[in-house]
Amino acid sequence: MLKRYQSRSFQISSATKADFSHVVIGGGIVGTAIGAELQSIEGNNVLIAEKNEHLGMETTSRNSEVIHAGIYYPKDSLKGQLCIKGKQKIYEAFEKGDFQVPLQKCGKWVVAQNDSEKEYLDKMYNFAKDLDVPVSFVPTSLGNEKLPLIRAESAILESPTTGIISAHDYTTFFLTQFELHEGTLGLKTELVDVQYDSSTPCYRLNFKESDTGNFFEITTDNLINSAGLYAQKVANMVLTPDRHFKSYFSKGTYFSYSPIDPIKTSSITDKLIYPCPNPNASSLGTHLTFDLGGQLRFGPDAQWLDIESADAIDYAANDKNLTKAYEAIASYFPKIKLEELSASYSGVRPKLYSKEDSTKKFSDFYIKEEEGFKGFVNLIGIESPGLTSSWAIADYVKNIYHGLS
């Protein structure tokens, strides 16, 4: 169902002109941010098409809600650049009072338990300094005094610009901007087919309304694929078979903490706690975070799914990897007991590479206008730090179309 804000009805344009200047497929945090930025440009007429009944119901609502500092990603990568820029935009807007989104700049400790992990943190320190991202080492003696329940045998690297944010409210922030500029929102609107007319050029999109089963067609000058878990599927509707993408998915389960002996979260930690990450930052490990209400949670673990379509995803949280997660958590929080943990919820990351390839090479964001398809911008593999990067990603896509600095 299409809804144009501050307008009583949706009017189809004449046959000689596309119905929209831009159509964004996908209403997660990234798609909503892109829609808001594009709609803010005078003369643009943007549609956000989301197949679910609400925005942000998939990857956006199933993550740690962490504002990442940007210390894990190569300097020349999109993940590195857009994470840092996205973080800065969040904090700058918050400090100016222009950003009524709940957040907390709580900081993070990355902890090392042996000499090899300490060497890794030394490299992270130098890397972060090269990026001009604030980090510092906390003496382990001071760390043990400050947070005696957290184990850090060899080193503690502190990242003071790491924080937490409400993903729901952040999405609503962009939706509000989109509404104020009279964008058009299509909820329960699933893309089923795309036809590209290179002579115009324009895109003819066929949608299905999930509640009625009705089909309808619209045209657009430009098409943005921000479909998250379905991005490869959408890309393959447009691209020729020799350029098709294959979908890969990694499921992460989050574990809730219910201590047998009541204890205040603040007495455990007031910092997020991360172990040393895996190679190529393909996973940041089973870390300790908390929400804005102070509730502790651990995760995610990592389980690659042997499926070819996001339609086959089972989000049910289970205790299959509970013991493995417990062992990982106990390495830095030794007083935790297995029976105090339980599977809470899960999220799935859209991956650009397979499990094998992800351990061999760095998986960056794929954001580009596809050659031979004017105005078609593809966003593939937008996983963590997608939430942190979303505002900067929106700017990046806007710049592709409008060449803004």
C-alpha positions in Angstrom: 0.0 0.0 0.0 1.5 3.3 -1.1 1.2 6.3 1.2 2.3 9.8 0.2 2.8 11.9 3.3 0.8 15.1 3.6 -1.3 14.1 0.6 -4.8 12.5 0.5 -4.1 10.2 -2.5 -1.4 8.7 -4.6 -1.4 10.0 -8.2 0.3 8.1 -11.1 2.2 10.4 -13.4 1.6 10.6 -17.1 3.0 7.9 -19.4 5.8 10.2 -20.6 7.3 10.7 -17.2 8.3 8.2 -14.6 6.2 8.0 -11.5 9.2 8.5 -9.2 12.6 9.9 -9.5 14.0 7.2 -7.1 12.6 4.0 -5.7 14.4 2.4 -2.7 13.8 -1.3 -2.2 14.0 -2.1 1.4 12.8 -0.2 4.5 15.5 -1.2 7.0 17.6 1.5 8.7 19.8 1.8 5.6 17.0 2.0 3.1 15.0 4.5 5.2 18.1 6.7 5.7 18.7 6.6 1.9 15.1 7.5 1.2 15.2 10.4 3.7 18.4 11.8 2.2 17.3 11.6 -1.4 13.8 13.0 -0.6 15.5 16.1 1.0 16.9 17.1 -2.5 14.5 19.6 -4.1 12.8 18.1 -7.1 13.2 14.5 -6.0 10.1 12.2 -5.6 11.1 9.1 -3.7 9.3 5.9 -2.9 10.5 3.5 -0.1 9.1 0.0 -0.8 9.1 -2.4 2.1 7.6 -5.9 1.9 6.9 -6.1 5.7 4.1 -4.3 7.5 6.6 -2.1 9.4 10.0 -0.7 8.7 13.1 -2.3 10.2 11.6 -5.7 11.0 14.5 -7.8 9.8 18.3 -7.2 10.3 17.7 -3.7 11.8 15.7 -5.1 14.7 17.9 -8.1 15.3 21.3 -6.8 16.3 23.4 -5.5 19.3 22.4 -1.9 18.7 26.0 -0.9 19.1 27.5 2.4 17.8 30.8 1.0 16.5 33.9 3.2 16.7 35.4 1.9 13.4 38.6 0.3 14.7 38.3 -3.1 12.9 38.0 -2.2 9.3 40.7 -1.3 6.7 41.3 2.5 6.2 40.5 2.5 2.5 37.3 0.3 2.9 33.8 1.5 2.8 33.1 -0.2 6.1 35.9 1.7 7.7 35.1 5.1 6.2 31.3 4.9 6.5 31.4 3.5 10.0 33.5 6.4 11.3 31.5 9.0 9.4 28.2 7.5 10.5 29.3 7.5 14.1 30.4 11.1 13.9 27.1 12.2 12.4 25.2 10.5 15.2 27.2 12.1 18.0 27.4 15.5 16.3 23.6 15.6 15.8 23.0 14.4 19.4 25.3 17.0 20.9 23.6 19.7 18.9 20.2 18.6 20.3 18.9 17.9 16.8 18.7 14.1 17.4 16.0 12.9 19.7 17.1 9.3 19.6 18.1 7.5 22.9 21.8 6.6 23.0 24.7 6.2 25.4 28.4 6.7 24.7 29.4 4.1 27.2 32.7 3.0 25.7 34.1 -0.5 25.1 37.0 -2.7 26.3 38.6 -5.2 24.0 40.4 -7.7 26.3 43.4 -9.9 25.7 44.1 -13.1 27.8 47.5 -14.1 26.4 50.6 -12.7 24.7 49.4 -13.4 21.2 46.1 -11.5 21.9 48.0 -8.7 23.4 50.1 -8.4 20.2 46.8 -8.2 18.3 45.6 -5.3 20.5 48.9 -3.6 19.9 48.2 -3.7 16.2 44.7 -2.5 16.8 46.0 0.4 18.8 48.4 1.5 16.0 45.7 0.9 13.4 43.2 3.0 15.3 45.7 5.8 15.7 46.3 5.8 12.0 42.5 6.2 11.5 42.4 9.0 14.1 39.9 7.0 16.1 40.5 7.5 19.9 41.8 4.5 21.8 44.0 3.9 24.8 45.4 1.1 26.9 44.0 0.6 30.4 46.5 -1.0 32.8 45.2 -4.4 33.7 45.7 -3.6 37.4 43.5 -0.6 37.0 41.0 -2.6 35.0 40.8 -5.3 37.6 40.2 -2.7 40.2 37.5 -0.9 38.2 35.7 -4.0 36.9 36.8 -6.9 39.2 34.4 -9.4 37.6 35.9 -8.9 34.1 39.0 -10.9 33.3 41.7 -9.3 31.3 45.0 -11.2 31.8 47.3 -9.4 29.3 45.8 -6.2 28.0 42.8 -3.9 27.8 42.2 -1.6 24.9 39.6 1.0 25.5 37.4 2.6 22.8 35.7 5.6 24.3 33.6 6.4 21.2 31.7 3.1 21.2 28.1 3.4 22.3 24.6 1.9 22.1 21.5 3.3 20.4 17.9 2.4 19.9 17.7 1.0 16.4 13.9 1.4 16.4 14.1 5.1 17.3 17.0 5.7 14.9 14.8 4.3 12.0 11.9 6.4 13.1 14.2 9.5 13.0 14.9 8.9 9.3 11.2 8.1 8.7 10.3 11.5 10.3 12.6 13.3 7.9 11.2 11.4 5.0 7.6 12.4 6.1 8.5 16.0 6.5 9.7 16.2 2.9 6.6 14.4 1.7 8.1 11.1 0.5 6.0 8.1 -0.4 6.1 4.9 1.7 4.9 1.6 0.5 4.5 -1.0 3.3 3.5 -4.6 2.6 4.8 -3.9 -0.9 6.9 -6.7 -2.3 9.0 -6.3 -5.5 8.4 -9.3 -7.9 9.9 -8.1 -11.2 12.0 -5.4 -12.7 12.3 -4.4 -16.4 14.9 -1.9 -17.6 14.3 0.3 -20.6 17.8 1.6 -21.6 16.3 3.9 -24.2 14.5 6.1 -21.8 16.2 5.1 -19.4 13.8 4.0 -16.7 12.8 1.0 -14.6 9.4 -0.6 -14.7 8.7 -2.3 -11.3 6.0 -4.8 -10.6 4.9 -5.1 -7.0 2.6 -7.4 -5.0 0.5 -6.2 -2.0 1.0 -8.8 0.6 -2.3 -8.2 2.4 -4.5 -8.2 -0.7 -2.5 -10.2 -3.2 -3.0 -7.5 -5.8 -0.3 -6.6 -8.3 0.5 -3.1 -9.6 3.2 -1.4 -11.6 5.2 1.8 -11.3 8.1 3.4 -13.1 11.2 5.2 -11.8 14.2 7.0 -13.2 16.5 5.5 -10.6 16.5 2.3 -8.5 18.3 1.7 -5.2 18.6 -1.9 -4.0 18.8 -1.8 -0.2 16.9 -5.0 0.4 19.3 -6.4 3.0 18.8 -10.2 3.2 17.0 -10.1 -0.2 19.5 -7.8 -1.9 21.0 -10.5 -4.1 17.6 -11.6 -5.2 16.7 -8.0 -6.2 20.0 -7.5 -7.9 19.5 -10.6 -10.0 16.1 -9.3 -11.2 18.0 -6.5 -13.0 21.5 -7.8 -13.9 22.3 -10.3 -16.7 22.8 -13.9 -15.6 26.6 -13.7 -15.9 26.6 -11.0 -13.3 24.2 -12.6 -10.7 25.0 -12.7 -7.0 24.8 -15.7 -4.8 23.2 -15.3 -1.3 25.0 -16.2 1.9 23.7 -16.0 5.4 25.2 -16.1 8.9 22.9 -16.5 11.8 23.8 -15.2 15.2 22.0 -16.1 18.4 22.0 -13.7 21.4 21.9 -15.0 24.9 20.1 -13.4 27.9 21.6 -13.4 31.4 19.6 -14.2 34.5 22.0 -14.4 37.5 21.2 -16.9 40.2 22.3 -14.4 42.8 20.8 -11.0 42.0 23.4 -8.5 40.9 23.3 -5.1 39.5 24.5 -4.7 35.9 26.6 -1.7 36.9 28.6 -3.8 39.3 29.6 -6.2 36.5 30.5 -3.5 33.9 29.6 -0.1 32.6 31.6 -0.8 29.4 30.8 -3.1 26.5 33.3 -6.0 26.7 34.7 -7.6 23.5 37.2 -10.4 23.1 39.8 -10.2 20.4 38.1 -10.5 17.0 38.4 -13.3 14.4 40.6 -12.9 11.3 39.4 -10.3 8.7 36.8 -9.1 11.3 34.4 -11.7 9.9 33.1 -12.0 13.5 33.8 -9.8 16.5 33.3 -12.7 18.9 30.6 -13.4 21.5 30.7 -10.1 23.3 29.0 -8.5 26.2 26.6 -5.7 25.6 23.7 -4.1 27.4 20.6 -2.2 26.2 19.6 1.3 27.2 17.7 -0.1 30.2 20.9 -1.8 31.5 19.9 -5.4 30.7 23.0 -7.5 29.9 23.1 -9.7 26.8 25.8 -11.8 25.1 26.3 -12.6 21.5 26.1 -13.1 18.7 27.5 -16.5 18.0 28.0 -17.4 14.4 26.3 -20.2 12.4 26.4 -20.2 8.7 23.1 -21.2 7.1 23.0 -23.8 4.3 20.1 -22.1 2.5 19.9 -20.2 -0.8 17.0 -17.8 -0.1 16.2 -15.6 2.9 12.7 -17.0 2.7 14.1 -20.2 4.3 15.5 -18.4 7.4 14.4 -19.8 10.7 14.8 -17.1 13.4 14.0 -19.4 16.3 16.6 -19.0 19.0 17.9 -22.3 20.4 20.5 -23.5 22.9 22.4 -25.5 20.3 25.6 -23.4 20.8 24.9 -22.5 24.4 27.9 -24.4 25.8 30.3 -23.0 23.2 29.0 -19.5 23.9 29.3 -20.0 27.6 33.0 -21.0 27.2 33.7 -17.9 25.1 32.0 -15.6 27.6 33.7 -17.3 30.6 37.1 -16.4 29.1 36.4 -12.8 30.1 33.6 -13.1 32.6 34.7 -16.2 34.6 32.0 -16.0 37.3 29.2 -16.7 34.9 27.4 -20.0 35.2 26.0 -22.0 32.3 22.6 -22.2 33.8 22.4 -18.4 33.9 22.4 -18.1 30.1 19.5 -18.8 27.8 19.0 -18.3 24.1 17.0 -15.1 23.6 16.7 -14.0 20.0 18.6 -14.3 16.7 19.6 -12.2 13.8 20.9 -13.0 10.3 23.6 -11.2 8.5 23.5 -10.9 4.7 27.0 -11.9 3.6 28.9 -11.0 0.4 31.1 -14.1 0.5 30.9 -17.7 1.5 32.1 -19.0 4.9 35.4 -20.2 3.3 36.0 -17.0 1.4 35.1 -14.8 4.4 38.0 -16.3 6.4 40.4 -15.6 3.5 39.6 -12.0 2.6 38.0 -8.9 4.0 34.3 -8.6 3.1 33.5 -4.9 2.4 30.2 -3.2 1.7 29.3 -3.4 -1.9 27.8 -0.1 -2.9 27.9 0.9 -6.6 26.0 2.0 -9.6 26.0 -1.0 -11.9 27.7 -0.5 -15.3 25.2 -0.6 -18.1 22.2 0.1 -15.9 22.0 3.8 -15.4 20.7 4.9 -12.1 20.7 1.4 -10.5 22.6 1.4 -7.3 23.3 -1.9 -5.6 23.9 -2.4 -1.9 25.1 -5.9 -1.2 26.4 -7.4 2.1 25.3 -4.5 4.3 25.9 -6.2 7.6 27.7 -4.9 10.7 28.5 -2.0 11.1 25.5 -1.2 8.9 23.5 0.4 11.8 26.3 2.7 12.7 27.1 3.5 9.1 23.5 4.0 7.9 23.5 7.8 7.8 26.9 7.9 6.0 25.7 5.2 3.6 22.8 7.4 2.8 25.1 10.3 2.1 27.3 8.1 -0.1 24.4 7.0 -2.2 23.0 10.5 -2.5 26.5 11.6 -3.7 26.4 8.9 -6.4 23.3 10.5 -7.9 23.9 14.2 -7.2 27.7 14.5 -7.0 27.5 16.4 -3.7 30.6 16.9 -1.6 
